[in-house]
Amino acid sequence: MPKKILLLLCLTLAGMQAYAQPACQEPVSPAIPSGRTSTEKEMREALEAVKAFISAGIAYRECLEKEFSGVKEQLPGQIKAVLEEAYQNSLEMDELVADTFNTQLRIFRSLND
């Protein structure tokens, strides 16, 4: 009997995971170089990586909206909360990455102008 319960629990969690992680893939934040030690080339590369990350974040959120439009209201409360949290975390991560890069860019410029 305990094996059946464990199997049922695993299947339930796997099903919840499918809702929590749809075909939409959350982007991985880029490494932000230090403005104190980076070269101009490294800062330019980081800028491009940040731009790509933010674009991927927009695409991720659009994917979430598309993937769950029409069914979101039918989902259990916990799954809706996970989706809303994923969306909000993505927005916050975009802002954090951009702010971090801008801070390092200001430091770089102050030392190299």
KOLGU-4560 file (N, C-alpha, C; in nm, 3 decimals, padded with zeros to 5 digits):
<recs>
<n_xx: 00.080 n_yy: -00.120 n_zz: 00.000 ca_xx: 00.000 ca_yy: 00.000 ca_zz: 00.000 c_xx: 00.085 c_yy: 00.127 c_zz: 00.000 mol: A seq: 1 type: MET>
<n_xx: 00.190 n_yy: 00.139 n_zz: 00.082 ca_xx: 00.271 ca_yy: 00.260 ca_zz: 00.082 c_xx: 00.334 c_yy: 00.289 c_zz: -00.054 mol: A seq: 2 type: PRO>
<n_xx: 00.368 n_yy: 00.183 n_zz: -00.131 ca_xx: 00.427 ca_yy: 00.204 ca_zz: -00.263 c_xx: 00.326 c_yy: 00.269 c_zz: -00.357 mol: A seq: 3 type: LYS>
<n_xx: 00.200 n_yy: 00.230 n_zz: -00.347 ca_xx: 00.096 ca_yy: 00.289 ca_zz: -00.431 c_xx: 00.076 c_yy: 00.436 c_zz: -00.396 mol: A seq: 4 type: LYS>
<n_xx: 00.079 n_yy: 00.468 n_zz: -00.270 ca_xx: 00.064 ca_yy: 00.607 ca_zz: -00.227 c_xx: 00.182 c_yy: 00.690 c_zz: -00.277 mol: A seq: 5 type: ILE>
<n_xx: 00.301 n_yy: 00.636 n_zz: -00.265 ca_xx: 00.420 ca_yy: 00.706 ca_zz: -00.312 c_xx: 00.414 c_yy: 00.728 c_zz: -00.463 mol: A seq: 6 type: LEU>
<n_xx: 00.371 n_yy: 00.627 n_zz: -00.535 ca_xx: 00.358 ca_yy: 00.639 ca_zz: -00.680 c_xx: 00.255 c_yy: 00.745 c_zz: -00.716 mol: A seq: 7 type: LEU>
<n_xx: 00.143 n_yy: 00.744 n_zz: -00.649 ca_xx: 00.038 ca_yy: 00.843 ca_zz: -00.674 c_xx: 00.089 c_yy: 00.985 c_zz: -00.644 mol: A seq: 8 type: LEU>
<n_xx: 00.162 n_yy: 01.000 n_zz: -00.536 ca_xx: 00.219 ca_yy: 01.130 ca_zz: -00.501 c_xx: 00.317 c_yy: 01.177 c_zz: -00.608 mol: A seq: 9 type: LEU>
<n_xx: 00.401 n_yy: 01.087 n_zz: -00.655 ca_xx: 00.498 ca_yy: 01.122 ca_zz: -00.759 c_xx: 00.428 c_yy: 01.164 c_zz: -00.888 mol: A seq: 10 type: CYS>
<n_xx: 00.325 n_yy: 01.092 n_zz: -00.926 ca_xx: 00.250 ca_yy: 01.126 ca_zz: -01.046 c_xx: 00.180 c_yy: 01.261 c_zz: -01.032 mol: A seq: 11 type: LEU>
<n_xx: 00.127 n_yy: 01.288 n_zz: -00.914 ca_xx: 00.061 ca_yy: 01.416 ca_zz: -00.889 c_xx: 00.162 c_yy: 01.530 c_zz: -00.899 mol: A seq: 12 type: THR>
<n_xx: 00.277 n_yy: 01.513 n_zz: -00.837 ca_xx: 00.380 ca_yy: 01.616 ca_zz: -00.843 c_xx: 00.431 c_yy: 01.635 c_zz: -00.984 mol: A seq: 13 type: LEU>
<n_xx: 00.445 n_yy: 01.529 n_zz: -01.059 ca_xx: 00.488 ca_yy: 01.539 ca_zz: -01.199 c_xx: 00.386 c_yy: 01.616 c_zz: -01.280 mol: A seq: 14 type: ALA>
<n_xx: 00.260 n_yy: 01.593 n_zz: -01.254 ca_xx: 00.155 ca_yy: 01.667 ca_zz: -01.323 c_xx: 00.160 c_yy: 01.815 c_zz: -01.288 mol: A seq: 15 type: GLY>
<n_xx: 00.183 n_yy: 01.847 n_zz: -01.162 ca_xx: 00.195 ca_yy: 01.986 ca_zz: -01.123 c_xx: 00.317 c_yy: 02.050 c_zz: -01.187 mol: A seq: 16 type: MET>
<n_xx: 00.424 n_yy: 01.974 n_zz: -01.198 ca_xx: 00.546 ca_yy: 02.024 ca_zz: -01.261 c_xx: 00.521 c_yy: 02.058 c_zz: -01.407 mol: A seq: 17 type: GLN>
<n_xx: 00.439 n_yy: 01.981 n_zz: -01.473 ca_xx: 00.406 ca_yy: 02.007 ca_zz: -01.613 c_xx: 00.335 c_yy: 02.140 c_zz: -01.626 mol: A seq: 18 type: ALA>
<n_xx: 00.246 n_yy: 02.172 n_zz: -01.532 ca_xx: 00.180 ca_yy: 02.302 ca_zz: -01.535 c_xx: 00.278 c_yy: 02.414 c_zz: -01.500 mol: A seq: 19 type: TYR>
<n_xx: 00.363 n_yy: 02.389 n_zz: -01.404 ca_xx: 00.455 ca_yy: 02.492 ca_zz: -01.357 c_xx: 00.564 c_yy: 02.521 c_zz: -01.459 mol: A seq: 20 type: ALA>
<n_xx: 00.601 n_yy: 02.422 n_zz: -01.540 ca_xx: 00.704 ca_yy: 02.441 ca_zz: -01.640 c_xx: 00.654 c_yy: 02.399 c_zz: -01.777 mol: A seq: 21 type: GLN>
<n_xx: 00.577 n_yy: 02.487 n_zz: -01.840 ca_xx: 00.526 ca_yy: 02.455 ca_zz: -01.973 c_xx: 00.638 c_yy: 02.458 c_zz: -02.074 mol: A seq: 22 type: PRO>
<n_xx: 00.602 n_yy: 02.458 n_zz: -02.200 ca_xx: 00.700 ca_yy: 02.463 ca_zz: -02.307 c_xx: 00.783 c_yy: 02.591 c_zz: -02.299 mol: A seq: 23 type: ALA>
<n_xx: 00.741 n_yy: 02.686 n_zz: -02.222 ca_xx: 00.811 ca_yy: 02.813 ca_zz: -02.206 c_xx: 00.937 c_yy: 02.791 c_zz: -02.121 mol: A seq: 24 type: CYS>
<n_xx: 01.048 n_yy: 02.842 n_zz: -02.170 ca_xx: 01.174 ca_yy: 02.825 ca_zz: -02.097 c_xx: 01.222 c_yy: 02.959 c_zz: -02.044 mol: A seq: 25 type: GLN>
<n_xx: 01.234 n_yy: 02.968 n_zz: -01.914 ca_xx: 01.282 ca_yy: 03.090 ca_zz: -01.852 c_xx: 01.430 c_yy: 03.107 c_zz: -01.885 mol: A seq: 26 type: GLU>
<n_xx: 01.470 n_yy: 03.226 n_zz: -01.930 ca_xx: 01.611 ca_yy: 03.246 ca_zz: -01.966 c_xx: 01.701 c_yy: 03.251 c_zz: -01.843 mol: A seq: 27 type: PRO>
<n_xx: 01.826 n_yy: 03.216 n_zz: -01.864 ca_xx: 01.926 ca_yy: 03.220 ca_zz: -01.758 c_xx: 01.994 c_yy: 03.357 c_zz: -01.763 mol: A seq: 28 type: VAL>
<n_xx: 02.005 n_yy: 03.421 n_zz: -01.648 ca_xx: 02.063 ca_yy: 03.554 ca_zz: -01.646 c_xx: 02.211 c_yy: 03.550 c_zz: -01.681 mol: A seq: 29 type: SER>
<n_xx: 02.256 n_yy: 03.652 n_zz: -01.754 ca_xx: 02.397 ca_yy: 03.655 ca_zz: -01.794 c_xx: 02.487 c_yy: 03.698 c_zz: -01.679 mol: A seq: 30 type: PRO>
<n_xx: 02.613 n_yy: 03.666 n_zz: -01.691 ca_xx: 02.711 ca_yy: 03.713 ca_zz: -01.594 c_xx: 02.738 c_yy: 03.861 c_zz: -01.622 mol: A seq: 31 type: ALA>
<n_xx: 02.741 n_yy: 03.939 n_zz: -01.518 ca_xx: 02.768 ca_yy: 04.082 ca_zz: -01.532 c_xx: 02.910 c_yy: 04.107 c_zz: -01.483 mol: A seq: 32 type: ILE>
<n_xx: 02.995 n_yy: 04.158 n_zz: -01.571 ca_xx: 03.134 ca_yy: 04.181 ca_zz: -01.531 c_xx: 03.147 c_yy: 04.302 c_zz: -01.438 mol: A seq: 33 type: PRO>
<n_xx: 03.253 n_yy: 04.306 n_zz: -01.364 ca_xx: 03.281 ca_yy: 04.418 ca_zz: -01.275 c_xx: 03.324 c_yy: 04.539 c_zz: -01.357 mol: A seq: 34 type: SER>
<n_xx: 03.264 n_yy: 04.652 n_zz: -01.329 ca_xx: 03.303 ca_yy: 04.775 ca_zz: -01.396 c_xx: 03.442 c_yy: 04.821 c_zz: -01.358 mol: A seq: 35 type: GLY>
<n_xx: 03.493 n_yy: 04.772 n_zz: -01.248 ca_xx: 03.627 ca_yy: 04.811 ca_zz: -01.202 c_xx: 03.738 c_yy: 04.740 c_zz: -01.278 mol: A seq: 36 type: ARG>
<n_xx: 03.710 n_yy: 04.619 n_zz: -01.325 ca_xx: 03.819 ca_yy: 04.539 ca_zz: -01.384 c_xx: 03.795 c_yy: 04.499 c_zz: -01.529 mol: A seq: 37 type: THR>
<n_xx: 03.681 n_yy: 04.531 n_zz: -01.583 ca_xx: 03.647 ca_yy: 04.486 ca_zz: -01.718 c_xx: 03.708 c_yy: 04.574 c_zz: -01.826 mol: A seq: 38 type: SER>
<n_xx: 03.723 n_yy: 04.513 n_zz: -01.942 ca_xx: 03.766 ca_yy: 04.588 ca_zz: -02.060 c_xx: 03.641 c_yy: 04.642 c_zz: -02.130 mol: A seq: 39 type: THR>
<n_xx: 03.664 n_yy: 04.733 n_zz: -02.223 ca_xx: 03.551 ca_yy: 04.787 ca_zz: -02.299 c_xx: 03.483 c_yy: 04.675 c_zz: -02.377 mol: A seq: 40 type: GLU>
<n_xx: 03.561 n_yy: 04.584 n_zz: -02.431 ca_xx: 03.504 ca_yy: 04.471 ca_zz: -02.506 c_xx: 03.414 c_yy: 04.386 c_zz: -02.416 mol: A seq: 41 type: LYS>
<n_xx: 03.458 n_yy: 04.359 n_zz: -02.295 ca_xx: 03.377 ca_yy: 04.280 ca_zz: -02.202 c_xx: 03.246 c_yy: 04.351 c_zz: -02.166 mol: A seq: 42 type: GLU>
<n_xx: 03.253 n_yy: 04.480 n_zz: -02.151 ca_xx: 03.131 ca_yy: 04.556 ca_zz: -02.119 c_xx: 03.036 c_yy: 04.557 c_zz: -02.239 mol: A seq: 43 type: MET>
<n_xx: 03.088 n_yy: 04.569 n_zz: -02.360 ca_xx: 03.002 ca_yy: 04.565 ca_zz: -02.479 c_xx: 02.936 c_yy: 04.427 c_zz: -02.494 mol: A seq: 44 type: ARG>
<n_xx: 03.015 n_yy: 04.323 n_zz: -02.470 ca_xx: 02.960 ca_yy: 04.186 ca_zz: -02.476 c_xx: 02.852 c_yy: 04.166 c_zz: -02.370 mol: A seq: 45 type: GLU>
<n_xx: 02.877 n_yy: 04.220 n_zz: -02.252 ca_xx: 02.778 ca_yy: 04.209 ca_zz: -02.144 c_xx: 02.651 c_yy: 04.284 c_zz: -02.180 mol: A seq: 46 type: ALA>
<n_xx: 02.665 n_yy: 04.400 n_zz: -02.244 ca_xx: 02.547 ca_yy: 04.477 ca_zz: -02.286 c_xx: 02.463 c_yy: 04.394 c_zz: -02.384 mol: A seq: 47 type: LEU>
<n_xx: 02.528 n_yy: 04.331 n_zz: -02.478 ca_xx: 02.456 ca_yy: 04.247 ca_zz: -02.574 c_xx: 02.389 c_yy: 04.129 c_zz: -02.504 mol: A seq: 48 type: GLU>
<n_xx: 02.458 n_yy: 04.070 n_zz: -02.406 ca_xx: 02.400 ca_yy: 03.958 ca_zz: -02.331 c_xx: 02.279 c_yy: 04.003 c_zz: -02.250 mol: A seq: 49 type: ALA>
<n_xx: 02.287 n_yy: 04.122 n_zz: -02.192 ca_xx: 02.174 ca_yy: 04.176 ca_zz: -02.115 c_xx: 02.056 c_yy: 04.202 c_zz: -02.206 mol: A seq: 50 type: VAL>
<n_xx: 02.082 n_yy: 04.262 n_zz: -02.323 ca_xx: 01.974 ca_yy: 04.287 ca_zz: -02.418 c_xx: 01.907 c_yy: 04.155 c_zz: -02.460 mol: A seq: 51 type: LYS>
<n_xx: 01.989 n_yy: 04.054 n_zz: -02.488 ca_xx: 01.935 ca_yy: 03.924 ca_zz: -02.529 c_xx: 01.855 c_yy: 03.862 c_zz: -02.415 mol: A seq: 52 type: ALA>
<n_xx: 01.903 n_yy: 03.876 n_zz: -02.293 ca_xx: 01.833 ca_yy: 03.822 ca_zz: -02.177 c_xx: 01.696 c_yy: 03.888 c_zz: -02.160 mol: A seq: 53 type: PHE>
<n_xx: 01.693 n_yy: 04.019 n_zz: -02.172 ca_xx: 01.566 ca_yy: 04.090 ca_zz: -02.156 c_xx: 01.469 c_yy: 04.052 c_zz: -02.267 mol: A seq: 54 type: ILE>
<n_xx: 01.518 n_yy: 04.039 n_zz: -02.389 ca_xx: 01.432 ca_yy: 03.994 ca_zz: -02.500 c_xx: 01.379 c_yy: 03.854 c_zz: -02.474 mol: A seq: 55 type: SER>
<n_xx: 01.466 n_yy: 03.767 n_zz: -02.424 ca_xx: 01.423 ca_yy: 03.630 ca_zz: -02.393 c_xx: 01.322 c_yy: 03.629 c_zz: -02.279 mol: A seq: 56 type: ALA>
<n_xx: 01.337 n_yy: 03.722 n_zz: -02.184 ca_xx: 01.241 ca_yy: 03.732 ca_zz: -02.074 c_xx: 01.104 c_yy: 03.776 c_zz: -02.124 mol: A seq: 57 type: GLY>
<n_xx: 01.103 n_yy: 03.869 n_zz: -02.217 ca_xx: 00.977 ca_yy: 03.912 ca_zz: -02.277 c_xx: 00.911 c_yy: 03.796 c_zz: -02.349 mol: A seq: 58 type: ILE>
<n_xx: 00.991 n_yy: 03.722 n_zz: -02.426 ca_xx: 00.938 ca_yy: 03.606 ca_zz: -02.499 c_xx: 00.885 c_yy: 03.500 c_zz: -02.402 mol: A seq: 59 type: ALA>
<n_xx: 00.954 n_yy: 03.480 n_zz: -02.290 ca_xx: 00.912 ca_yy: 03.383 ca_zz: -02.189 c_xx: 00.776 c_yy: 03.422 c_zz: -02.131 mol: A seq: 60 type: TYR>
<n_xx: 00.760 n_yy: 03.549 n_zz: -02.097 ca_xx: 00.633 ca_yy: 03.594 ca_zz: -02.039 c_xx: 00.520 c_yy: 03.586 c_zz: -02.143 mol: A seq: 61 type: ARG>
<n_xx: 00.551 n_yy: 03.620 n_zz: -02.266 ca_xx: 00.450 ca_yy: 03.607 ca_zz: -02.373 c_xx: 00.411 c_yy: 03.460 c_zz: -02.391 mol: A seq: 62 type: GLU>
<n_xx: 00.509 n_yy: 03.372 n_zz: -02.381 ca_xx: 00.482 ca_yy: 03.228 ca_zz: -02.391 c_xx: 00.391 c_yy: 03.182 c_zz: -02.278 mol: A seq: 63 type: CYS>
<n_xx: 00.420 n_yy: 03.227 n_zz: -02.155 ca_xx: 00.335 ca_yy: 03.191 ca_zz: -02.042 c_xx: 00.191 c_yy: 03.236 c_zz: -02.066 mol: A seq: 64 type: LEU>
<n_xx: 00.177 n_yy: 03.359 n_zz: -02.111 ca_xx: 00.042 ca_yy: 03.412 ca_zz: -02.137 c_xx: -00.028 c_yy: 03.329 c_zz: -02.245 mol: A seq: 65 type: GLU>
<n_xx: 00.043 n_yy: 03.299 n_zz: -02.351 ca_xx: -00.016 ca_yy: 03.222 ca_zz: -02.461 c_xx: -00.049 c_yy: 03.079 c_zz: -02.418 mol: A seq: 66 type: LYS>
<n_xx: 00.045 n_yy: 03.018 n_zz: -02.348 ca_xx: 00.031 ca_yy: 02.877 ca_zz: -02.307 c_xx: -00.091 c_yy: 02.857 c_zz: -02.216 mol: A seq: 67 type: GLU>
<n_xx: -00.120 n_yy: 02.955 n_zz: -02.132 ca_xx: -00.224 ca_yy: 02.936 ca_zz: -02.032 c_xx: -00.347 c_yy: 03.023 c_zz: -02.054 mol: A seq: 68 type: PHE>
<n_xx: -00.350 n_yy: 03.098 n_zz: -02.163 ca_xx: -00.470 ca_yy: 03.178 ca_zz: -02.189 c_xx: -00.586 c_yy: 03.083 c_zz: -02.217 mol: A seq: 69 type: SER>
<n_xx: -00.698 n_yy: 03.114 n_zz: -02.165 ca_xx: -00.816 ca_yy: 03.031 ca_zz: -02.186 c_xx: -00.832 c_yy: 02.919 c_zz: -02.085 mol: A seq: 70 type: GLY>
<n_xx: -00.724 n_yy: 02.876 n_zz: -02.021 ca_xx: -00.736 ca_yy: 02.769 ca_zz: -01.921 c_xx: -00.694 c_yy: 02.814 c_zz: -01.782 mol: A seq: 71 type: VAL>
<n_xx: -00.636 n_yy: 02.933 n_zz: -01.773 ca_xx: -00.584 ca_yy: 02.979 ca_zz: -01.644 c_xx: -00.691 c_yy: 02.980 c_zz: -01.537 mol: A seq: 72 type: LYS>
<n_xx: -00.811 n_yy: 03.022 n_zz: -01.570 ca_xx: -00.918 ca_yy: 03.029 ca_zz: -01.471 c_xx: -00.963 c_yy: 02.891 c_zz: -01.425 mol: A seq: 73 type: GLU>
<n_xx: -00.935 n_yy: 02.789 n_zz: -01.501 ca_xx: -00.976 ca_yy: 02.653 ca_zz: -01.466 c_xx: -00.870 c_yy: 02.580 c_zz: -01.383 mol: A seq: 74 type: GLN>
<n_xx: -00.752 n_yy: 02.638 n_zz: -01.372 ca_xx: -00.644 ca_yy: 02.573 ca_zz: -01.299 c_xx: -00.666 c_yy: 02.584 c_zz: -01.149 mol: A seq: 75 type: LEU>
<n_xx: -00.617 n_yy: 02.487 n_zz: -01.074 ca_xx: -00.624 ca_yy: 02.497 ca_zz: -00.928 c_xx: -00.547 c_yy: 02.620 c_zz: -00.878 mol: A seq: 76 type: PRO>
<n_xx: -00.586 n_yy: 02.671 n_zz: -00.765 ca_xx: -00.528 ca_yy: 02.792 ca_zz: -00.710 c_xx: -00.377 c_yy: 02.788 c_zz: -00.694 mol: A seq: 77 type: GLY>
<n_xx: -00.324 n_yy: 02.674 n_zz: -00.649 ca_xx: -00.181 ca_yy: 02.663 ca_zz: -00.629 c_xx: -00.105 c_yy: 02.675 c_zz: -00.761 mol: A seq: 78 type: GLN>
<n_xx: -00.158 n_yy: 02.616 n_zz: -00.865 ca_xx: -00.091 ca_yy: 02.621 ca_zz: -00.995 c_xx: -00.099 c_yy: 02.762 c_zz: -01.052 mol: A seq: 79 type: ILE>
<n_xx: -00.213 n_yy: 02.829 n_zz: -01.037 ca_xx: -00.224 ca_yy: 02.968 ca_zz: -01.080 c_xx: -00.121 c_yy: 03.054 c_zz: -01.006 mol: A seq: 80 type: LYS>
<n_xx: -00.107 n_yy: 03.030 n_zz: -00.877 ca_xx: -00.012 ca_yy: 03.108 ca_zz: -00.798 c_xx: 00.131 c_yy: 03.085 c_zz: -00.847 mol: A seq: 81 type: ALA>
<n_xx: 00.164 n_yy: 02.962 n_zz: -00.882 ca_xx: 00.298 ca_yy: 02.932 ca_zz: -00.934 c_xx: 00.322 c_yy: 03.005 c_zz: -01.066 mol: A seq: 82 type: VAL>
<n_xx: 00.223 n_yy: 03.004 n_zz: -01.153 ca_xx: 00.235 ca_yy: 03.075 ca_zz: -01.281 c_xx: 00.251 c_yy: 03.225 c_zz: -01.261 mol: A seq: 83 type: LEU>
<n_xx: 00.172 n_yy: 03.282 n_zz: -01.175 ca_xx: 00.180 ca_yy: 03.425 ca_zz: -01.148 c_xx: 00.315 c_yy: 03.461 c_zz: -01.086 mol: A seq: 84 type: GLU>
<n_xx: 00.364 n_yy: 03.374 n_zz: -00.999 ca_xx: 00.494 ca_yy: 03.396 ca_zz: -00.937 c_xx: 00.605 c_yy: 03.387 c_zz: -01.041 mol: A seq: 85 type: GLU>
<n_xx: 00.597 n_yy: 03.291 n_zz: -01.132 ca_xx: 00.698 ca_yy: 03.277 ca_zz: -01.237 c_xx: 00.701 c_yy: 03.402 c_zz: -01.325 mol: A seq: 86 type: ALA>
<n_xx: 00.584 n_yy: 03.452 n_zz: -01.359 ca_xx: 00.573 ca_yy: 03.572 ca_zz: -01.440 c_xx: 00.636 c_yy: 03.692 c_zz: -01.368 mol: A seq: 87 type: TYR>
<n_xx: 00.598 n_yy: 03.710 n_zz: -01.242 ca_xx: 00.649 ca_yy: 03.822 ca_zz: -01.163 c_xx: 00.799 c_yy: 03.811 c_zz: -01.141 mol: A seq: 88 type: GLN>
<n_xx: 00.848 n_yy: 03.691 n_zz: -01.112 ca_xx: 00.992 ca_yy: 03.671 ca_zz: -01.092 c_xx: 01.069 c_yy: 03.706 c_zz: -01.218 mol: A seq: 89 type: ASN>
<n_xx: 01.013 n_yy: 03.673 n_zz: -01.333 ca_xx: 01.078 ca_yy: 03.705 ca_zz: -01.460 c_xx: 01.090 c_yy: 03.857 c_zz: -01.477 mol: A seq: 90 type: SER>
<n_xx: 00.984 n_yy: 03.929 n_zz: -01.447 ca_xx: 00.989 ca_yy: 04.075 ca_zz: -01.455 c_xx: 01.095 c_yy: 04.132 c_zz: -01.360 mol: A seq: 91 type: LEU>
<n_xx: 01.096 n_yy: 04.082 n_zz: -01.238 ca_xx: 01.191 ca_yy: 04.130 ca_zz: -01.139 c_xx: 01.335 c_yy: 04.097 c_zz: -01.178 mol: A seq: 92 type: GLU>
<n_xx: 01.356 n_yy: 03.980 n_zz: -01.239 ca_xx: 01.490 ca_yy: 03.942 ca_zz: -01.281 c_xx: 01.539 c_yy: 04.032 c_zz: -01.394 mol: A seq: 93 type: MET>
<n_xx: 01.451 n_yy: 04.065 n_zz: -01.488 ca_xx: 01.488 ca_yy: 04.159 ca_zz: -01.595 c_xx: 01.536 c_yy: 04.291 c_zz: -01.534 mol: A seq: 94 type: ASP>
<n_xx: 01.460 n_yy: 04.340 n_zz: -01.439 ca_xx: 01.494 ca_yy: 04.467 ca_zz: -01.376 c_xx: 01.626 c_yy: 04.457 c_zz: -01.298 mol: A seq: 95 type: GLU>
<n_xx: 01.645 n_yy: 04.349 n_zz: -01.226 ca_xx: 01.767 ca_yy: 04.330 ca_zz: -01.148 c_xx: 01.890 c_yy: 04.322 c_zz: -01.239 mol: A seq: 96 type: LEU>
<n_xx: 01.880 n_yy: 04.245 n_zz: -01.346 ca_xx: 01.993 ca_yy: 04.231 ca_zz: -01.439 c_xx: 02.026 c_yy: 04.365 c_zz: -01.502 mol: A seq: 97 type: VAL>
<n_xx: 01.923 n_yy: 04.437 n_zz: -01.548 ca_xx: 01.946 ca_yy: 04.567 ca_zz: -01.610 c_xx: 02.008 c_yy: 04.665 c_zz: -01.510 mol: A seq: 98 type: ALA>
<n_xx: 01.954 n_yy: 04.670 n_zz: -01.388 ca_xx: 02.008 ca_yy: 04.761 ca_zz: -01.286 c_xx: 02.152 c_yy: 04.726 c_zz: -01.250 mol: A seq: 99 type: ASP>
<n_xx: 02.181 n_yy: 04.597 n_zz: -01.236 ca_xx: 02.316 ca_yy: 04.554 ca_zz: -01.202 c_xx: 02.414 c_yy: 04.592 c_zz: -01.313 mol: A seq: 100 type: THR>
<n_xx: 02.374 n_yy: 04.567 n_zz: -01.437 ca_xx: 02.461 ca_yy: 04.604 ca_zz: -01.548 c_xx: 02.483 c_yy: 04.755 c_zz: -01.551 mol: A seq: 101 type: PHE>
<n_xx: 02.376 n_yy: 04.832 n_zz: -01.537 ca_xx: 02.388 ca_yy: 04.979 ca_zz: -01.542 c_xx: 02.479 c_yy: 05.032 c_zz: -01.431 mol: A seq: 102 type: ASN>
<n_xx: 02.472 n_yy: 04.973 n_zz: -01.314 ca_xx: 02.560 ca_yy: 05.012 ca_zz: -01.204 c_xx: 02.706 c_yy: 04.986 c_zz: -01.242 mol: A seq: 103 type: THR>
<n_xx: 02.733 n_yy: 04.867 n_zz: -01.296 ca_xx: 02.870 ca_yy: 04.834 ca_zz: -01.335 c_xx: 02.918 c_yy: 04.919 c_zz: -01.452 mol: A seq: 104 type: GLN>
<n_xx: 02.827 n_yy: 04.954 n_zz: -01.542 ca_xx: 02.862 ca_yy: 05.040 ca_zz: -01.655 c_xx: 02.899 c_yy: 05.180 c_zz: -01.607 mol: A seq: 105 type: LEU>
<n_xx: 02.825 n_yy: 05.232 n_zz: -01.510 ca_xx: 02.858 ca_yy: 05.363 ca_zz: -01.454 c_xx: 02.996 c_yy: 05.360 c_zz: -01.388 mol: A seq: 106 type: ARG>
<n_xx: 03.025 n_yy: 05.254 n_zz: -01.316 ca_xx: 03.157 ca_yy: 05.241 ca_zz: -01.253 c_xx: 03.264 c_yy: 05.236 c_zz: -01.362 mol: A seq: 107 type: ILE>
<n_xx: 03.241 n_yy: 05.155 n_zz: -01.464 ca_xx: 03.337 ca_yy: 05.144 ca_zz: -01.574 c_xx: 03.364 c_yy: 05.280 c_zz: -01.638 mol: A seq: 108 type: PHE>
<n_xx: 03.256 n_yy: 05.352 n_zz: -01.668 ca_xx: 03.271 ca_yy: 05.484 ca_zz: -01.731 c_xx: 03.343 c_yy: 05.583 c_zz: -01.641 mol: A seq: 109 type: ARG>
<n_xx: 03.315 n_yy: 05.578 n_zz: -01.512 ca_xx: 03.380 ca_yy: 05.672 ca_zz: -01.420 c_xx: 03.530 c_yy: 05.647 c_zz: -01.413 mol: A seq: 110 type: SER>
<n_xx: 03.572 n_yy: 05.525 n_zz: -01.434 ca_xx: 03.714 ca_yy: 05.490 ca_zz: -01.428 c_xx: 03.785 c_yy: 05.501 c_zz: -01.562 mol: A seq: 111 type: LEU>
<n_xx: 03.708 n_yy: 05.507 n_zz: -01.670 ca_xx: 03.770 ca_yy: 05.502 ca_zz: -01.803 c_xx: 03.740 c_yy: 05.623 c_zz: -01.891 mol: A seq: 112 type: ASN>
<n_xx: 03.682 n_yy: 05.726 n_zz: -01.836 ca_xx: 03.656 ca_yy: 05.847 ca_zz: -01.916 c_xx: 03.765 c_yy: 05.949 c_zz: -01.898 mol: A seq: 113 type: ASP>
</recs>
